[in-house]
Amino acid sequence: MTQDDGELDSLVRKRIRALRVAQGWSLDELATRARLSASSLSRIENGQRRLALDQLVTLARALDTSLDQLVETATDDVISSPMIDGAHGVMRWLVKADPGITVVRRRLTDPPPENLSRMRAHPGREWFVVLSGTAVLMLGNRRFRVETNQSAEFPTMLPHEIGAEGGPCEILGIFDRDARRGHQADQA
């Protein structure tokens, strides 16, 4: 799908206004943050003033977004399919907007090891939610029960392992780039 310049121009103007309104800011408030006059900002939002690249950069910063997100048009690849790792019982999805993030769905059947020497530690952060069953998170010397619809988030520099309690459980995890690398090394 391609967009002509007029469609992109209109889309960016609508995004600027929508982001301003979502923040609860008046024209004056955003104009002050972007170091523009309120009348200039009003004309930008209403299509009565040309969009200049330097103003877009300034507006993106003031709106706490990136220029890429302000002008992004790709909506053709909204749906993605998982990569399936049958050997490890894992489904993985990459987050297109942030290639450093990976989403993983995993079915766990075994309890986690109680022995610290069998747990792994690596740079990064992990977050997971239990979709069904009960998971056990071993984090250093601590043991946490995480039940259906509960989540856990932790730094992965602490030795950790996740397992099931009382039967199988399914989790959906989000790994930052460093945590993903740490788990890829474990599975290599």
Contact map, one row per residue, 1 for C-alpha under 8 A:
11100000000000000000000000000000000000000000000000000000000000000000000001010000000000000000000000000000000000000000000000000000000000000000000000000000000000000000000000000000000000000000
11110000000000000000000000000000000000000000000000000000000000000000000000000000000000000000000000000000000000000000000000000000000000000000000000000000000000000000000000000000000000000000
11111111000000000000000000000000000000000000000000000000000000000000000010000000000000000000000000000000000000000000000000000000000000000000000000000000000000000000000000000000000000000000
01111111000000000000000000000000000000000000000000000000000000000000000000000000000000000000000000000000000000000000000000000000000000000000000000000000000000000000000000000000000000000000
00111111100000000000000000000000000000000000000000000000000000000000000000000000000000000000000000000000000000000000000000000000000000000000000000000000000000000000000000000000000000000000
00111111110000000000000000000000000000000000000000000000000000000000000000000000000000000000000000000000000000000000000000000000000000000000000000000000000000000000000000000000000000000000
00111111111000000000000000000000000000000000000000000000000000000000000000000000000000000000000000000000000000000000000000000000000000000000000000000000000000000000000000000000000000000000
00111111111100000000000000000000000000000000000000000000000000000000001010000000000000000000000000000000000000000000000000000000000000000000000000000000000000000000000000000000000000000000
00001111111110000000000000000000000000000000000000100000000000000000000000000000000000000000000000000000000000000000000000000000000000000000000000000000000000000000000000000000000000000000
00000111111111000000000000000000000000000000001000000000000000000000000000000000000000000000000000000000000000000000000000000000000000000000000000000000000000000000000000000000000000000000
00000011111111100000000000000000000000000000000000000000000000000000001000000000000000000000000000000000000000000000000000000000000000000000000000000000000000000000000000000000000000000000
00000001111111110000000000000000000000000000000000000000000000000000011000000000000000000000000000000000000000000000000000000000000000000000000000000000000000000000000000000000000000000000
00000000111111111000000000000000000000000001111000000000000000000000000000000000000000000000000000000000000000000000000000000000000000000000000000000000000000000000000000000000000000000000
00000000011111111100000000000000000000000000100000000000000000000000000000000000000000000000000000000000000000000000000000000000000000000000000000000000000000000000000000000000000000000000
00000000001111111110000000000000000000000000000000000000000000000000010000000000000000000000000000000000000000000000000000000000000000000000000000000000000000000000000000000000000000000000
00000000000111111111000000000000000000000000100000000000001000100000010000000000000000000000000000000000000000000000000000000000000000000000000000000000000000000000000000000000000000000000
00000000000011111111100000000000000000000000100000000000000000000000000000000000000000000000000000000000000000000000000000000000000000000000000000000000000000000000000000000000000000000000
00000000000001111111110000000000000000000000000000000000000000000000000000000000000000000000000000000000000000000000000000000000000000000000000000000000000000000000000000000000000000000000
00000000000000111111111000000000000000000000000000000000000000100000000000000000000000000000000000000000000000000000000000000000000000000000000000000000000000000000000000000000000000000000
00000000000000011111111111100100000000000000000000000000000000100000000000000000000000000000000000000000000000000000000000000000000000000000000000000000000000000000000000000000000000000000
00000000000000001111111111000000000000000000000000000000000000000000000000000000000000000000000000000000000000000000000000000000000000000000000000000000000000000000000000000000000000000000
00000000000000000111111110000000000000000000000000000000000000000000000000000000000000000000000000000000000000000000000000000000000000000000000000000000000000000000000000000000000000000000
00000000000000000011111110000000000000000000000000000000000000000000000000000000000000000000000000000000000000000000000000000000000000000000000000000000000000000000000000000000000000000000
00000000000000000001111111000000000000000000000000000000000000000000000000000000000000000000000000000000000000000000000000000000000000000000000000000000000000000000000000000000000000000000
00000000000000000001111111111100000000000000000000000000000000000000000000000000000000000000000000000000000000000000000000000000000000000000000000000000000000000000000000000000000000000000
00000000000000000001100111111100000000000000000000000000000000000000000000000000000000000000000000000000000000000000000000000000000000000000000000000000000000000000000000000000000000000000
00000000000000000001000011111110000001001100000000000000000000000000000000000000000000000000000000000000000000000000000000000000000000000000000000000000000000000000000000000000000000000000
00000000000000000000000011111111000011000000000000000000000000000000000000000000000000000000000000000000000000000000000000000000000000000000000000000000000000000000000000000000000000000000
00000000000000000000000011111111100000000000000000000000000000000000000000000000000000000000000000000000000000000000000000000000000000000000000000000000000000000000000000000000000000000000
00000000000000000001000011111111110001000000000000000000000001100000000000000000000000000000000000000000000000000000000000000000000000000000000000000000000000000000000000000000000000000000
00000000000000000000000000111111111111001000000000000000000000000000000000000000000000000000000000000000000000000000000000000000000000000000000000000000000000000000000000000000000000000000
00000000000000000000000000011111111111000000000000000000000000000000000000000000000000000000000000000000000000000000000000000000000000000000000000000000000000000000000000000000000000000000
00000000000000000000000000001111111100000000000000000000000001000000000000000000000000000000000000000000000000000000000000000000000000000000000000000000000000000000000000000000000000000000
00000000000000000000000000000111111100000000000000000000011011000000000000000000000000000000000000000000000000000000000000000000000000000000000000000000000000000000000000000000000000000000
00000000000000000000000000000011111110000000000000000000000000000000000000000000000000000000000000000000000000000000000000000000000000000000000000000000000000000000000000000000000000000000
00000000000000000000000000000011111111011000000000000000000000000000000000000000000000000000000000000000000000000000000000000000000000000000000000000000000000000000000000000000000000000000
00000000000000000000000000010011001111111000000000000000000000000000000000000000000000000000000000000000000000000000000000000000000000000000000000000000000000000000000000000000000000000000
00000000000000000000000000110111000111111100000000000000000000000000000000000000000000000000000000000000000000000000000000000000000000000000000000000000000000000000000000000000000000000000
00000000000000000000000000000000000011111110000000000000000000000000000000000000000000000000000000000000000000000000000000000000000000000000000000000000000000000000000000000000000000000000
00000000000000000000000000000000000111111111000010000000000000000000000000000000000000000000000000000000000000000000000000000000000000000000000000000000000000000000000000000000000000000000
00000000000000000000000000100010000111111111100000000000000000000000000000000000000000000000000000000000000000000000000000000000000000000000000000000000000000000000000000000000000000000000
00000000000000000000000000100000000001111111110000000000000000000000000000000000000000000000000000000000000000000000000000000000000000000000000000000000000000000000000000000000000000000000
00000000000000000000000000000000000000111111111110000000000000000000000000000000000000000000000000000000000000000000000000000000000000000000000000000000000000000000000000000000000000000000
00000000000010000000000000000000000000011111111111100000000000000000000000000000000000000000000000000000000000000000000000000000000000000000000000000000000000000000000000000000000000000000
00000000000011011000000000000000000000001111111100000000000000000000000000000000000000000000000000000000000000000000000000000000000000000000000000000000000000000000000000000000000000000000
00000000000010000000000000000000000000000111111110000000000000000000000000000000000000000000000000000000000000000000000000000000000000000000000000000000000000000000000000000000000000000000
00000000010010000000000000000000000000000011111111000000000000000000000000000000000000000000000000000000000000000000000000000000000000000000000000000000000000000000000000000000000000000000
00000000000000000000000000000000000000000011111111000000000000000000000000000000000000000000000000000000000000000000000000000000000000000000000000000000000000000000000000000000000000000000
00000000000000000000000000000000000000010011011111100000000000000000000000000000000000000000000000000000000000000000000000000000000000000000000000000000000000000000000000000000000000000000
00000000000000000000000000000000000000000001001111110000000000000000000000000000000000000000000000000000000000000000000000000000000000000000000000000000000000000000000000000000000000000000
00000000100000000000000000000000000000000001000011111011000000000000000000000000000000000000000000000000000000000000000000000000000000000000000000000000000000000000000000000000000000000000
00000000000000000000000000000000000000000000000001111111000000000000000000000000000000000000000000000000000000000000000000000000000000000000000000000000000000000000000000000000000000000000
00000000000000000000000000000000000000000000000000111111100000000000000000000000000000000000000000000000000000000000000000000000000000000000000000000000000000000000000000000000000000000000
00000000000000000000000000000000000000000000000000011111110000000000000000000000000000000000000000000000000000000000000000000000000000000000000000000000000000000000000000000000000000000000
00000000000000000000000000000000000000000000000000111111111000000000000000000000000000000000000000000000000000000000000000000000000000000000000000000000000000000000000000000000000000000000
00000000000000000000000000000000000000000000000000111111111100000010000000000000000000000000000000000000000000000000000000000000000000000000000000000000000000000000000000000000000000000000
00000000000000000000000000000000000000000000000000001111111110000110000000000000000000000000000000000000000000000000000000000000000000000000000000000000000000000000000000000000000000000000
00000000000000000000000000000000010000000000000000000111111111000000000000000000000000000000000000000000000000000000000000000000000000000000000000000000000000000000000000000000000000000000
00000000000000010000000000000000010000000000000000000011111111100000000000000000000000000000000000000000000000000000000000000000000000000000000000000000000000000000000000000000000000000000
00000000000000000000000000000000000000000000000000000001111111111110010000000000000000000000000000000000000000000000000000000000000000000000000000000000000000000000000000000000000000000000
00000000000000000000000000000000010000000000000000000000111111111100000000000000000000000000000000000000000000000000000000000000000000000000000000000000000000000000000000000000000000000000
00000000000000000000000000000100110000000000000000000000011111111000000000000000000000000000000000000000000000000000000000000000000000000000000000000000000000000000000000000000000000000000
00000000000000010011000000000100000000000000000000000000001111111000000000000000000000000000000000000000000000000000000000000000000000000000000000000000000000000000000000000000000000000000
00000000000000000000000000000000000000000000000000000000000111111100000000000000000000000000000000000000000000000000000000000000000000000000000000000000000000000000000000000000000000000000
00000000000000000000000000000000000000000000000000000000000111111110110000000000000000000000000000000000000000000000000000000000000000000000000000000000000000000000000000000000000000000000
00000000000000000000000000000000000000000000000000000000100110011111110000000000000000000000000000000000000000000000000000000000000000000000000000000000000000000000000000000000000000000000
00000000000000000000000000000000000000000000000000000001100100001111111000000000000000000000000000000000000000000000000000000000000000000000000000000000000000000000000000000000000000000000
00000000000000000000000000000000000000000000000000000000000000000111111100000000000000000000000000000000000000000000000000000000000000000000000000000000000000000000000000000000000000000000
00000000000000000000000000000000000000000000000000000000000000001111111100000000000000000000000000000000000000000000000000000000000000000000000000000000000000000000000000000000000000000000
00000000000100110000000000000000000000000000000000000000000100001111111100000000000000000000000000000000000000000000000000000000000000000000000000000000000000000000000000000000000000000000
00000001001100000000000000000000000000000000000000000000000000000011111110000000000000000000000000000000000000000000000000000000000000000000000000000000000000000000000000000000000000000000
00000000000000000000000000000000000000000000000000000000000000000001111111000000000000000000000000000000000000000000000000000000000000000000000000000000000000000000000000000000000000000000
00100001000000000000000000000000000000000000000000000000000000000000001111100000000000000000000000000000000000000000000000000000000000000000000000000000000000000000000000000000000000000000
10000000000000000000000000000000000000000000000000000000000000000000000111111000000000000000000000000000000000000000000000000000000000000000000000000000000000000000000000000000000000000000
00000000000000000000000000000000000000000000000000000000000000000000000011111100000000000000000000000000000000000000000000000000000000000000000000000000000000000000000000000000000000000000
10000000000000000000000000000000000000000000000000000000000000000000000001111100000000000000000000000000000000000000000000000000000000000000000000000000000000000000000000000000000000000000
00000000000000000000000000000000000000000000000000000000000000000000000001111111000000000000000000000000000000000000000000000000000000000000000000000000000000000000000000000000000000000000
00000000000000000000000000000000000000000000000000000000000000000000000000111111000000000000000000000000000000000000000000000000000000000000000000000000000000000000000000000000000000000000
00000000000000000000000000000000000000000000000000000000000000000000000000001111100000000000000000000000000000000000000000000000000000000000000000000000000000000000000000000000000000000000
00000000000000000000000000000000000000000000000000000000000000000000000000001111110000000000100000000000000000000000000000000000000000000000000000000000000000000000000000000000000000000000
00000000000000000000000000000000000000000000000000000000000000000000000000000011111000000000100000000000000000000000000000000000000000000000000000000000000000000000000000000000000000000000
00000000000000000000000000000000000000000000000000000000000000000000000000000001111100000011100000000000000000000000000000000000000000000000000000000000000000000000000000000000000000000000
00000000000000000000000000000000000000000000000000000000000000000000000000000000111110000011100000000000000000000000000000000000000000000000000000000000000000000000000000000000000000000000
00000000000000000000000000000000000000000000000000000000000000000000000000000000011111001111000000000000000000000000000000000000000000000000000000000000000000000000000000000000000000000000
00000000000000000000000000000000000000000000000000000000000000000000000000000000001111111111000000000000000000000000000000000000000000000000000000000000000000000000000000000000000000000000
00000000000000000000000000000000000000000000000000000000000000000000000000000000000111111100000000000000000000000000000000000000000000000000000000000000000000000000000000000000000000000000
00000000000000000000000000000000000000000000000000000000000000000000000000000000000011111100000000000000000000000000000000000000000000000000000000000000000000000000000000000000000000000000
00000000000000000000000000000000000000000000000000000000000000000000000000000000000011111100000000000000000000000000000000000000000000000000000000000000000000000000000000000000000000000010
00000000000000000000000000000000000000000000000000000000000000000000000000000000000111111110000000000000011000000000000000000000000000000000000000000000000000000000000000000000000000000000
00000000000000000000000000000000000000000000000000000000000000000000000000000000000111111111000000000001111000000000000000000000000000000000000000000000000000000000000000000000000000000000
00000000000000000000000000000000000000000000000000000000000000000000000000000000011110001111100000000001110000000000000000000000000000000000000000000000000000000000000000000000000000000000
00000000000000000000000000000000000000000000000000000000000000000000000000000000011110000111110000000111100000000000000000000000000000000000000000000000000000000000000000000000000000000000
00000000000000000000000000000000000000000000000000000000000000000000000000000001111000000011111000000111000000000000000000000000000000000000000000000000000000000000000000000000000000000000
00000000000000000000000000000000000000000000000000000000000000000000000000000000000000000001111100101110000000000000000000000000000000000000000000000000000000000000000000000000000000000000
00000000000000000000000000000000000000000000000000000000000000000000000000000000000000000000111111111110000000000000000000000000000000000000000000000000000000000000000000000000000000000000
00000000000000000000000000000000000000000000000000000000000000000000000000000000000000000000011111100000000000000000000000000000000000000000000000000000000000000000000000000000000000000000
00000000000000000000000000000000000000000000000000000000000000000000000000000000000000000000001111100000000000000000000000000000000000000000000000000000000000000000000000000000000000000000
00000000000000000000000000000000000000000000000000000000000000000000000000000000000000000000001111111000000000000000000000000000000000000000000000000000000000000000000000000000000000000000
00000000000000000000000000000000000000000000000000000000000000000000000000000000000000000000011111111100000000000000000000000000000000000000000000000000000000000000000000000000100000000000
00000000000000000000000000000000000000000000000000000000000000000000000000000000000000000000001001111100000000000000000000000000000000000000000000000000000000000000000000000001100000000000
00000000000000000000000000000000000000000000000000000000000000000000000000000000000000000000011001111110000000000000000000000000000000000000000000000000000000000000000000000111100100000000
00000000000000000000000000000000000000000000000000000000000000000000000000000000000000000001111000111111000000000000000000000000000000000000000000000000000000000000000000000111100100000000
00000000000000000000000000000000000000000000000000000000000000000000000000000000000000000001111000001111100000000000000000000000000000000000000000000000000000000000000000011110000000000000
00000000000000000000000000000000000000000000000000000000000000000000000000000000000000000111100000000111110000000000000000000000000000000000000000000000000000000000000000011110000000000000
00000000000000000000000000000000000000000000000000000000000000000000000000000000000000000111000000000011111000000000000000000000000000000000000000000000000000000000000001111000000000000000
00000000000000000000000000000000000000000000000000000000000000000000000000000000000000001110000000000001111100000000000000000000000000000000000000000000000000000000000001110000000000000000
00000000000000000000000000000000000000000000000000000000000000000000000000000000000000001100000000000000111110000000000000000000000000000000000000000000000000000000000111100000000000000000
00000000000000000000000000000000000000000000000000000000000000000000000000000000000000000000000000000000011111000000000000000000000000000000000000000000000000000011000111100000000000000000
00000000000000000000000000000000000000000000000000000000000000000000000000000000000000000000000000000000001111100000000000000000000000000000000000000000000000000011101110000000000000000000
00000000000000000000000000000000000000000000000000000000000000000000000000000000000000000000000000000000000111110000000000000000000000000000000000000000000000000011100100000000000000000000
00000000000000000000000000000000000000000000000000000000000000000000000000000000000000000000000000000000000011111000000000000000000000010000000000000000000000000111100000000000000000000000
00000000000000000000000000000000000000000000000000000000000000000000000000000000000000000000000000000000000001111100000000000000000000011100000000000000000000001111000000000000000000000000
00000000000000000000000000000000000000000000000000000000000000000000000000000000000000000000000000000000000000111111011000000000000000000100000000000000000000001000000000000000000000000000
00000000000000000000000000000000000000000000000000000000000000000000000000000000000000000000000000000000000000011111010000000000000000000100000000000000000000000000000000000000000000000000
00000000000000000000000000000000000000000000000000000000000000000000000000000000000000000000000000000000000000001111111000000000000000000000000000000000000000000000000000000000000000000000
00000000000000000000000000000000000000000000000000000000000000000000000000000000000000000000000000000000000000001111111000000000000000000001100000000000000000100000000000000000000000000000
00000000000000000000000000000000000000000000000000000000000000000000000000000000000000000000000000000000000000000011111100000000000000000000000000000000000000000000000000000000000000000000
00000000000000000000000000000000000000000000000000000000000000000000000000000000000000000000000000000000000000001111111100000000000000000000000000000000000000000000000000000000000000000000
00000000000000000000000000000000000000000000000000000000000000000000000000000000000000000000000000000000000000001011111110000000000000000000000000000000000000111000000000000000000000000000
00000000000000000000000000000000000000000000000000000000000000000000000000000000000000000000000000000000000000000000111111000000000000000000000000000000000001111000000000000000000000000000
00000000000000000000000000000000000000000000000000000000000000000000000000000000000000000000000000000000000000000000001111100000000000000000000000000000000111110000000000000000000001000000
00000000000000000000000000000000000000000000000000000000000000000000000000000000000000000000000000000000000000000000000111110000000000000000000000000000000111100000000000000000011001000000
00000000000000000000000000000000000000000000000000000000000000000000000000000000000000000000000000000000000000000000000011111000000000000000000000000000001110000000000000000000011001000000
00000000000000000000000000000000000000000000000000000000000000000000000000000000000000000000000000000000000000000000000001111100000000000000000000000000001110000000000000000011111100000000
00000000000000000000000000000000000000000000000000000000000000000000000000000000000000000000000000000000000000000000000000111110000000000000000000000000111100000000000000000011011000000000
00000000000000000000000000000000000000000000000000000000000000000000000000000000000000000000000000000000000000000000000000011111000000000000000000000000111100000000000000001111001000000000
00000000000000000000000000000000000000000000000000000000000000000000000000000000000000000000000000000000000000000000000000001111100000000000000000000011110000000000000000001110000000000000
00000000000000000000000000000000000000000000000000000000000000000000000000000000000000000000000000000000000000000000000000000111110000000000000000000011100000000000000000111100000000000000
00000000000000000000000000000000000000000000000000000000000000000000000000000000000000000000000000000000000000000000000000000011111000000000000000011111000000000000000000111000000000000000
00000000000000000000000000000000000000000000000000000000000000000000000000000000000000000000000000000000000000000000000000000001111111100000000001111110000000000000000011110000000000000000
00000000000000000000000000000000000000000000000000000000000000000000000000000000000000000000000000000000000000000000000000000000111110000000000000011000000000000000000011110000000000000000
00000000000000000000000000000000000000000000000000000000000000000000000000000000000000000000000000000000000000000000000000000000011111000000000000111000000000000000000011100000000000000000
00000000000000000000000000000000000000000000000000000000000000000000000000000000000000000000000000000000000000000000000000000000011111100000000000110000000000000001111111000000000000000000
00000000000000000000000000000000000000000000000000000000000000000000000000000000000000000000000000000000000000000000000000000000010111110000000011110000000000000001111110000000000000000000
00000000000000000000000000000000000000000000000000000000000000000000000000000000000000000000000000000000000000000000000000000000010011111000000011100000000000000111100010100000000000000000
00000000000000000000000000000000000000000000000000000000000000000000000000000000000000000000000000000000000000110000000000000000000001111100001111000000000000000111100000000000000000000000
00000000000000000000000000000000000000000000000000000000000000000000000000000000000000000000000000000000000000010000000000000000000000111110001111000000000000011110000000000000000000000000
00000000000000000000000000000000000000000000000000000000000000000000000000000000000000000000000000000000000000011100000000000000000000011111111100000000000000111100000000000000000000000000
00000000000000000000000000000000000000000000000000000000000000000000000000000000000000000000000000000000000000000000000000000000000000001111111100000000000001111000000000000000000000000000
00000000000000000000000000000000000000000000000000000000000000000000000000000000000000000000000000000000000000000001000000000000000000000111110000000000000001110000000000000000000000000000
00000000000000000000000000000000000000000000000000000000000000000000000000000000000000000000000000000000000000000001000000000000000000000111111000000000000000000000000000000000000000000000
00000000000000000000000000000000000000000000000000000000000000000000000000000000000000000000000000000000000000000000000000000000000000000111111100000000000000000000000000000000000000000000
00000000000000000000000000000000000000000000000000000000000000000000000000000000000000000000000000000000000000000000000000000000000000011110111110000000000000000000000000000000000000000000
00000000000000000000000000000000000000000000000000000000000000000000000000000000000000000000000000000000000000000000000000000000000000011110011111000000000000000000000000000000000000000000
00000000000000000000000000000000000000000000000000000000000000000000000000000000000000000000000000000000000000000000000000000000000001111000001111100000000000000000000000000000000000000000
00000000000000000000000000000000000000000000000000000000000000000000000000000000000000000000000000000000000000000000000000000000010001111000000111110111000000000000000000000000000000000000
00000000000000000000000000000000000000000000000000000000000000000000000000000000000000000000000000000000000000000000000000000000010111100000000011111100000000000000000000000000000000000000
00000000000000000000000000000000000000000000000000000000000000000000000000000000000000000000000000000000000000000000000000000000111111000000000001111100000000000000000000000000000000000000
00000000000000000000000000000000000000000000000000000000000000000000000000000000000000000000000000000000000000000000000000000000111100000000000000111110000000000000000000000000000000000000
00000000000000000000000000000000000000000000000000000000000000000000000000000000000000000000000000000000000000000000000000000000110000000000000001111111000000000000000000000000000000000000
00000000000000000000000000000000000000000000000000000000000000000000000000000000000000000000000000000000000000000000000000000011110000000000000001001111100000000000000000000000000000000000
00000000000000000000000000000000000000000000000000000000000000000000000000000000000000000000000000000000000000000000000000000011100000000000000001000111110000000000000000000000000000000000
00000000000000000000000000000000000000000000000000000000000000000000000000000000000000000000000000000000000000000000000000001111000000000000000000000011111000000000000000000000000000000000
00000000000000000000000000000000000000000000000000000000000000000000000000000000000000000000000000000000000000000000000000001110000000000000000000000001111100000000000000000000000000000000
00000000000000000000000000000000000000000000000000000000000000000000000000000000000000000000000000000000000000000000000000111100000000000000000000000000111111000000000000000000000000000000
00000000000000000000000000000000000000000000000000000000000000000000000000000000000000000000000000000000000000000000000011111100000000000000000000000000011111110000000000000000001000000000
00000000000000000000000000000000000000000000000000000000000000000000000000000000000000000000000000000000000000000000000011110000000000000000000000000000001111100000000000000000000000000000
00000000000000000000000000000000000000000000000000000000000000000000000000000000000000000000000000000000000000000000000111000000000000000011000000000000001111110000000000000000000000000000
00000000000000000000000000000000000000000000000000000000000000000000000000000000000000000000000000000000000000000001001111000000000000000111000000000000000111111000000000000000000000000000
00000000000000000000000000000000000000000000000000000000000000000000000000000000000000000000000000000000000000000000001110000000000000001111000000000000000101111100000000000000000000000000
00000000000000000000000000000000000000000000000000000000000000000000000000000000000000000000000000000000000000011000001100000000000000001110000000000000000000111110000000000000000000000000
00000000000000000000000000000000000000000000000000000000000000000000000000000000000000000000000000000000000000110000000000000000000000111100000000000000000000011111000000000000000000000000
00000000000000000000000000000000000000000000000000000000000000000000000000000000000000000000000000000000000111110000000000000000000000111000000000000000000000001111100000000000000000000000
00000000000000000000000000000000000000000000000000000000000000000000000000000000000000000000000000000000000111110000000000000000000011110000000000000000000000000111111110000000000000000000
00000000000000000000000000000000000000000000000000000000000000000000000000000000000000000000000000000000000011100000000000000000000011110000000000000000000000000011111110000000000000000000
00000000000000000000000000000000000000000000000000000000000000000000000000000000000000000000000000000000000000000000000000000000000011000000000000000000000000000001111100000000000000000000
00000000000000000000000000000000000000000000000000000000000000000000000000000000000000000000000000000000000010000000000000000000000011000000000000000000000000000001111110000000000000000000
00000000000000000000000000000000000000000000000000000000000000000000000000000000000000000000000000000000001111000000000000000000000011000000000000000000000000000001111111000000000000000000
00000000000000000000000000000000000000000000000000000000000000000000000000000000000000000000000000000000001110000000000000000000011111100000000000000000000000000001101111100000000000000000
00000000000000000000000000000000000000000000000000000000000000000000000000000000000000000000000000000000111100000000000000000000011110000000000000000000000000000000000111110000000000000000
00000000000000000000000000000000000000000000000000000000000000000000000000000000000000000000000000000000111100000000000000000001111100100000000000000000000000000000000011111000000000000000
00000000000000000000000000000000000000000000000000000000000000000000000000000000000000000000000000000011110000000000000000000001111000000000000000000000000000000000000001111100000000000000
00000000000000000000000000000000000000000000000000000000000000000000000000000000000000000000000000000011100000000000000000000111100000000000000000000000000000000000000000111110000000000000
00000000000000000000000000000000000000000000000000000000000000000000000000000000000000000000000000001111000000000000000000000111000000000000000000000000000000000000000000011111000000000000
00000000000000000000000000000000000000000000000000000000000000000000000000000000000000000000000000001111000000000000000000011110000000000000000000000000000000000000000000001111111100000000
00000000000000000000000000000000000000000000000000000000000000000000000000000000000000000000000000011100000000000000000000011100000000000000000000000000000000000000000000000111111100000000
00000000000000000000000000000000000000000000000000000000000000000000000000000000000000000000000000111100000000000000000000010000000000000000000000000000000000000000000000000011111110000000
00000000000000000000000000000000000000000000000000000000000000000000000000000000000000000000000000000000000000000000000001111000000000000000000000000000000000000000000000000011111111000000
00000000000000000000000000000000000000000000000000000000000000000000000000000000000000000000000000000000000000000000000001111100000000000000000000000000000100000000000000000011111111100000
00000000000000000000000000000000000000000000000000000000000000000000000000000000000000000000000000001100000000000000000000010000000000000000000000000000000000000000000000000011111111110000
00000000000000000000000000000000000000000000000000000000000000000000000000000000000000000000000000000000000000000000000000000000000000000000000000000000000000000000000000000000111111111000
00000000000000000000000000000000000000000000000000000000000000000000000000000000000000000000000000000000000000000000000011100000000000000000000000000000000000000000000000000000011111111100
00000000000000000000000000000000000000000000000000000000000000000000000000000000000000000000000000000000000000000000000000000000000000000000000000000000000000000000000000000000001111111110
00000000000000000000000000000000000000000000000000000000000000000000000000000000000000000000000000000000000000000000000000000000000000000000000000000000000000000000000000000000000111111111
00000000000000000000000000000000000000000000000000000000000000000000000000000000000000000000000000000000000000000000000000000000000000000000000000000000000000000000000000000000000011111111
00000000000000000000000000000000000000000000000000000000000000000000000000000000000000000000000000000000000000000000000000000000000000000000000000000000000000000000000000000000000001111111
00000000000000000000000000000000000000000000000000000000000000000000000000000000000000010000000000000000000000000000000000000000000000000000000000000000000000000000000000000000000000111111
00000000000000000000000000000000000000000000000000000000000000000000000000000000000000000000000000000000000000000000000000000000000000000000000000000000000000000000000000000000000000011111
